[in-house]
Amino acid sequence: MVRHRLISQQRLVQTVSEEENRPWSKVIKSERLKIGQKKMRSVKERTGGKRRRNVLLARTETGLHATGALCKHMAWPLAWGGKIEGDCITCPLHQSKYDICSGDVKEWSPFPRLPMYGKILASMRKERPLEVHEARDVDGWVEVRLSL
């Protein structure tokens, strides 16, 4: 039992150090993202690979946010017509709603309101939260540190 706890603690320490070592990427000039605006950008993973990830950047009254760029229901880009109200973004396609601070699903594909059709659309994909990335303003740039 003690050995298991020790292994768990070592893994925890290793995970924390990996998070701290992830690099920040300059994504967009700060002046190009005003309060109430959202932009979709491709960010290169700086972990030695060539992979890029699409990120939604949004500036609200509460701050700067970076999440996955695509709705988890039907992979629609949230920057293309998504509505931000408070700390939630709503996908324009089927009205799935996400908290942009935590990525949590607030409402899963409630549209269209025809009960049977709405249930079928909602069941096409498993309910999943958005990825949430760290974002900050530094020296006139919005920088993002991608989550693992």
Beta strands, then each sheet from edge to edge (+ up, - down):
strand 1: 25-29
strand 2: 38-44
strand 3: 52-60
strand 4: 63-68
strand 5: 83-85
strand 6: 88-90
strand 7: 97-99
strand 8: 105-107
strand 9: 132-138
strand 10: 141-145
sheet 1: 1+ 10- 9+ 4- 3+ 2-
sheet 2: 5+ 6- 7+ 8-
end
